[in-house]
Amino acid sequence: MRVKVERQVRNHKVVAHGGIYSSALEFDSRLLDFSSNVNPLGYPPTVKKVFKKNLSLLSIYPDPDSNELRDRLEKYMKISKNQIVVGNGATELIYNYCKAFLRGKRVLIPIPTFQEYESAARLNGAKISFFKTIDLNQDISKLQEMIVKDSCIFLCNPNNPTGVLMPRKKMQRILEFAYDKSAMVFLDECFIELVPTGNESVVSHLREFDNLFILRSLTKSFGLAGIRIGYGLANKKIIEIMQKIKIPWNVSGIAQKVSVEALNDRSHLQKTRRMIMRESKFLRNSISAMNNFTCYDSKANFILIRSTIKSDQIKKKLLKRNILIRDCKNFRGLDSNHIRVAIRTRKENLKLVEALKKL
């Protein structure tokens, strides 16, 4: 039997990411993973107790609408519950958003950035244009020239993999321009809670812009990558559609419980931000002092690095020392002279620095 498959499905390419299961790696507890940009302190200590206490949920179908978690997020984000949708990780929400709103639509993506935007948009037949920039703060006017009527633009703040953070006022300029063009804006703020200083989120401006969808995640900020929790914020109409098209029981019951508990521990985030500020400075200074490496100025919990040594060679040699970094050559807009490293503890960061010196 010949199965007819849509062209965009047939041509779909799975995006390669970092993490200990990347590059056909097998799990090794000795491996230091600098390729994943999660909280360097891991999850809040209280989460472990809640996980053990709720093991009975493993035998029960979860709440399909994640009501308890959305109630907690309502207080945490100071936004109405009916403006919140919860996903099985932030990536599920990217794909659901594209499925709901972007079929055949024109899409603009500044690059380099998180590749799943392009992947999800292509899968749903969107017509994609790219805008290459390392620092969007310097190119806002040029970007605005590319925003067309009834289109959609993807933005990531701070941007992955560059770590560039756009101040709230500059982001407002883009939002206002897009609004006047009747263009939708998908804004990924998954890393914004780990920015050491200031608050450049535009969540408080959701009332002004009914074209705006903001993506958040507990993966990065609360170190919960393994249980897959992301959430989206937007006006009620957008959220109603997102709620309608998500698969039933998309988030496990134990993931919902653990996430509620994690959100109760704001001190964990504060401690993490202080650590990131300190360790980011240490890593940038240490690596920049080496002849073969140049660090970009990152405001996030990771650093993009340009090297005179090919990225795949760096990755291969560091793996022999049980250190995994992110080879960035598959990021559209970058090449094989770029790597990315996450901020980890001082002890772990020292091991990375010493290993890079020996390349």
C-alpha positions in Angstrom: 0.0 0.0 0.0 1.3 3.4 -0.9 0.9 5.9 1.9 0.4 9.6 0.8 2.3 11.9 3.1 2.3 15.7 2.9 5.6 17.2 1.5 6.5 19.1 4.7 6.0 15.9 6.7 8.1 13.8 4.3 10.9 16.4 4.3 10.8 17.1 8.1 14.2 16.9 9.7 14.7 16.2 13.4 16.7 18.9 15.1 19.9 17.8 16.9 20.3 19.1 20.4 22.8 18.8 23.3 22.4 16.7 26.4 23.9 13.4 27.6 21.9 11.3 25.1 23.1 13.4 22.1 25.6 12.1 19.5 24.7 8.5 20.3 26.2 8.9 23.8 25.2 6.4 26.5 24.4 7.7 30.0 27.6 8.1 32.1 27.3 9.6 35.6 30.9 10.9 35.3 30.1 13.1 32.3 30.0 16.8 32.9 27.3 18.2 30.6 28.0 21.7 29.5 25.8 21.3 26.5 22.5 21.7 28.3 21.5 25.1 29.7 19.7 24.0 32.8 19.9 25.4 36.3 23.5 24.7 37.6 22.1 24.0 41.0 19.5 21.5 39.7 16.0 21.3 41.2 15.0 22.9 44.5 15.7 20.5 47.5 12.0 20.3 48.5 11.1 18.7 45.1 12.5 15.4 46.1 10.2 15.0 49.1 7.1 15.9 47.0 8.1 13.4 44.3 8.4 10.6 46.8 5.2 11.6 48.6 3.2 11.5 45.3 4.4 8.2 43.8 0.8 7.0 43.9 0.0 9.4 41.0 2.0 7.0 38.7 -1.2 4.8 38.6 -3.7 7.6 38.1 -4.6 9.6 34.9 -3.4 13.2 35.4 -5.6 16.2 35.3 -5.8 17.0 31.5 -5.9 20.7 32.1 -3.2 20.9 34.8 -5.5 23.0 37.0 -3.6 23.0 40.2 -0.4 24.0 38.4 -2.2 26.7 36.4 -3.6 28.0 39.7 -0.1 28.2 41.1 1.2 29.9 37.9 -1.6 32.4 38.2 -0.1 33.6 41.5 3.5 33.2 40.4 3.1 35.2 37.2 0.3 37.5 38.4 -1.8 36.7 35.3 -5.2 35.1 35.0 -5.4 31.3 34.9 -7.3 31.4 31.6 -4.3 33.1 30.0 -2.0 30.1 30.8 -1.5 26.9 29.0 0.8 24.1 30.2 2.8 21.8 27.9 4.9 18.7 28.0 8.0 20.9 27.9 8.2 24.2 26.1 8.9 22.4 22.8 5.4 20.9 22.7 3.9 24.4 22.9 6.1 25.6 20.0 4.7 22.8 17.8 1.1 23.3 19.0 1.4 27.1 18.3 2.6 26.5 14.8 -0.1 23.9 14.1 -2.8 26.3 15.4 -1.8 29.6 13.9 1.0 29.3 11.2 -0.2 27.0 8.5 0.7 28.7 5.2 1.6 31.9 7.1 4.7 34.0 6.5 7.2 33.7 9.3 10.3 35.7 10.2 13.1 34.2 12.3 16.2 36.1 13.5 19.2 33.8 13.4 21.1 32.2 15.0 18.4 31.0 17.4 16.7 27.9 18.8 16.1 25.7 15.8 12.8 24.2 16.8 11.0 27.4 15.7 12.1 26.8 12.1 11.4 23.1 12.4 7.9 23.4 13.8 7.0 26.2 11.3 8.2 24.2 8.3 6.3 21.1 9.5 3.2 23.2 9.3 3.8 24.7 5.9 4.9 28.2 6.9 6.9 30.4 4.5 10.0 31.3 6.4 12.4 34.3 6.0 15.5 34.7 8.1 17.3 37.7 9.5 20.9 37.2 10.4 22.2 39.1 13.4 24.4 38.3 16.4 23.0 41.2 18.4 19.4 42.1 17.6 19.7 45.2 19.8 21.8 46.8 17.1 19.5 45.8 14.2 15.9 46.5 15.4 15.1 49.0 12.6 16.4 46.5 9.9 14.3 43.7 11.5 11.2 45.8 11.5 11.6 46.4 7.8 11.2 42.7 7.3 7.9 42.3 9.3 5.0 42.1 6.9 1.3 42.3 7.4 -0.5 39.2 8.9 2.8 37.4 9.5 4.5 36.0 12.6 7.9 36.7 14.1 9.8 34.4 16.5 12.0 36.1 19.2 14.1 34.6 22.0 15.1 36.7 24.9 17.7 36.2 26.1 18.6 34.5 22.8 19.8 31.0 22.5 22.7 30.4 21.6 24.1 34.0 21.7 23.0 35.0 25.2 22.0 38.4 24.0 19.3 40.1 26.1 17.0 42.7 24.7 15.9 45.4 27.2 12.1 45.7 27.8 11.8 49.1 26.1 13.5 47.8 22.9 11.3 44.7 22.9 8.2 47.0 23.2 9.3 48.8 20.0 9.2 45.5 18.1 5.9 44.5 19.7 4.3 47.8 18.8 5.5 47.6 15.2 4.3 44.1 14.8 0.9 45.0 16.3 0.5 47.8 13.8 1.2 45.2 11.0 -1.3 42.7 12.5 1.6 40.4 12.9 1.8 37.7 15.6 4.8 37.6 18.0 6.1 34.4 19.5 8.4 35.4 22.3 10.5 32.7 24.1 11.5 33.8 27.6 12.6 30.4 28.8 15.9 31.7 30.0 14.9 35.1 31.3 14.4 34.0 34.9 18.1 33.0 35.0 19.4 36.4 34.0 21.4 37.5 37.0 20.3 41.2 37.1 17.1 43.2 36.2 13.8 42.1 34.9 13.3 42.6 31.1 10.3 40.3 30.7 7.3 41.8 28.9 4.7 39.6 30.6 3.2 42.7 32.2 2.4 44.0 28.7 0.2 41.1 27.6 -2.9 43.3 28.0 -1.6 45.7 25.5 -0.7 43.2 22.8 -3.3 40.5 21.9 -0.9 39.4 19.2 1.7 38.2 21.7 2.4 34.7 23.0 5.1 34.3 25.7 6.8 30.9 26.2 8.2 30.0 29.6 9.7 26.8 31.1 10.5 25.2 34.4 13.2 23.1 32.6 15.9 25.8 32.7 14.9 27.9 35.7 14.1 25.1 38.1 16.2 22.3 36.8 13.3 20.1 35.8 14.4 19.0 32.3 13.5 15.4 33.0 9.8 15.9 33.8 9.1 18.2 30.8 7.2 21.3 31.9 6.6 24.4 29.9 3.9 27.0 29.8 2.6 29.7 27.6 1.0 33.1 28.3 -1.3 35.0 26.0 -4.7 36.5 25.7 -7.7 34.3 26.4 -8.6 33.6 22.8 -5.1 32.3 21.9 -5.0 30.1 25.1 -8.5 28.7 24.4 -7.2 27.4 21.0 -4.0 26.1 22.5 -5.9 24.3 25.2 -8.2 22.8 22.6 -5.6 21.3 20.3 -3.2 19.8 22.9 -3.2 16.1 23.3 -5.2 14.7 26.3 -3.2 14.2 29.5 -0.2 15.9 28.0 1.5 16.5 31.4 1.9 13.7 34.0 0.4 14.1 37.4 3.7 13.8 39.2 5.2 16.5 36.9 2.3 18.8 37.8 2.8 18.2 41.6 6.6 18.6 41.4 6.2 21.9 39.4 3.8 23.4 42.0 6.4 22.7 44.7 9.3 24.1 42.7 7.4 27.4 42.1 7.1 27.8 45.9 10.9 28.1 46.3 11.9 31.5 45.0 15.0 31.4 47.1 16.4 28.7 44.8 16.2 31.1 41.8 17.8 33.9 43.8 20.7 31.7 44.8 21.0 30.5 41.2 21.2 34.0 39.8 24.0 35.0 42.2 25.9 31.9 41.2 25.4 32.5 37.5 26.7 36.1 37.8 29.8 34.9 39.6 30.6 31.9 37.4 29.8 33.5 34.1 32.4 36.2 34.8 34.9 33.5 35.8 34.4 31.4 32.7 34.4 34.3 30.3 37.6 35.8 31.7 39.3 32.4 31.9 38.4 31.2 28.4 38.9 34.6 26.8 42.5 34.6 28.1 43.3 31.6 25.9 44.7 32.2 22.4 42.1 30.1 20.5 38.9 31.3 22.0 36.7 34.5 22.0 33.7 34.7 24.2 30.5 36.6 23.2 29.0 38.8 25.9 26.2 36.7 27.3 23.5 37.8 29.8 22.2 34.2 30.1 23.4 31.1 31.8 25.5 30.0 28.9 28.3 31.4 26.7 28.7 31.3 23.0 32.4 30.9 22.0 34.2 31.4 18.7 37.3 29.2 18.3 40.1 28.8 15.8 39.8 25.1 16.4 36.9 23.3 14.6 33.9 22.6 16.9 33.7 18.9 16.2 37.4 18.5 17.2 36.8 20.4 20.4 33.8 18.2 21.2 35.7 15.0 20.4 38.7 15.9 22.5 36.7 17.1 25.5 34.6 13.9 25.5 37.8 11.9 26.2 38.0 14.0 29.4 34.3 13.3 30.2 33.2 16.8 29.3 30.4 17.5 26.8 30.0 20.9 25.1 27.5 22.0 22.5 28.8 22.0 18.9 27.0 24.9 17.3 27.7 24.2 13.6 24.1 23.1 13.1 22.7 26.4 14.2 21.6 28.3 11.1 23.7 31.4 11.0 26.7 29.9 12.8 29.6 27.7 11.5 32.0 25.0 12.6 34.0 27.5 14.6 31.4 28.0 17.3 30.7 26.1 20.5 28.4 26.9 23.5 29.0 26.1 27.2 26.5 26.2 30.0 27.4 27.8 33.4 28.0 25.2 36.1 29.6 25.1 39.5 33.1 26.5 40.2 34.6 23.0 40.6 33.1 21.9 37.3 33.9 25.1 35.5 37.6 24.7 36.5 37.6 21.3 34.9 36.4 22.8 31.7 38.9 25.6 31.7 41.8 23.2 32.4 40.6 20.9 29.6 40.3 23.7 27.1 43.9 24.8 27.9 45.2 21.4 27.0 43.6 21.3 23.5 
